[in-house]
Amino acid sequence: MTTEKAAEAEAALDELADALKRNGIVLPSLGLDPVTYSGQRSLPLVELGRCNPQTARKLAAALTGMER
């Protein structure tokens, strides 16, 4: 993977984490997918991970608010 792709993935992860935090949402498993991040593929993936039902509802409410 190129340094540019890695930096792009890390920046996207940081942007998402900041946006979630502004909405009071924490995804404890949020991170870069280690398989795609460390592999030879050119597209690293952001791993959203798991969350509890309360966090899932907060995320749904935040996304619903964006639809308007």
TANOR-V109186 format. One record per run of one state. SS is the DSSP state (alpha for helix, beta for strand, coil for the rest). FROM is the first residue (numbers start at 0). TO is the last residue. If there is no record, write none. Layout:
ss=SS from=FROM to=TO
ss=SS from=FROM to=TO
//
This chain:
ss=coil from=0 to=1
ss=alpha from=2 to=21
ss=coil from=22 to=29
ss=beta from=30 to=31
ss=coil from=32 to=32
ss=alpha from=33 to=37
ss=coil from=38 to=44
ss=beta from=45 to=46
ss=coil from=47 to=51
ss=alpha from=52 to=66
ss=coil from=67 to=67
//
